[in-house]
Amino acid sequence: MLSSKSRRPVRRLRRMIRDELFRAYSPEKTILHWHYVRRGELKHIIPYQSSADVVVNSSLAYELPVLKRHLGRHFPGFIERWREDPRRMDALLRAERIQRLFTALADVPDDSFVPTGSLLREFIGGSSYDVH
């Protein structure tokens, strides 16, 4: 099971993929606007977590390599473009952390092993459920 600190990039990566596939919103744009998402979490979610009846950790052991497969190609480009732009420092730091994480992960050749009923399919496509 991933720690709460390790789940943050998973949420970000899931959203980047879903935004690209289903919302015509590039991964670059998602990471550039992540500070707005985080601000909303801090205001509307984090203060109320302790009053939740149930908390579900939906992370999967094989999820990060699959997310890397879908997004890894984007990060070198982000990092190089943003390195010289002080307005992009927040996004640059997030992208560099993700790139370091991706470097440590094994590559998977495809995602055919992910069951069609898996929650991960909501984000990468191919779900047996009509979620979009």
Order of alpha helices (4+ residues) and beta strands (2+ residues): alpha-alpha-alpha-alpha-alpha-alpha-alpha
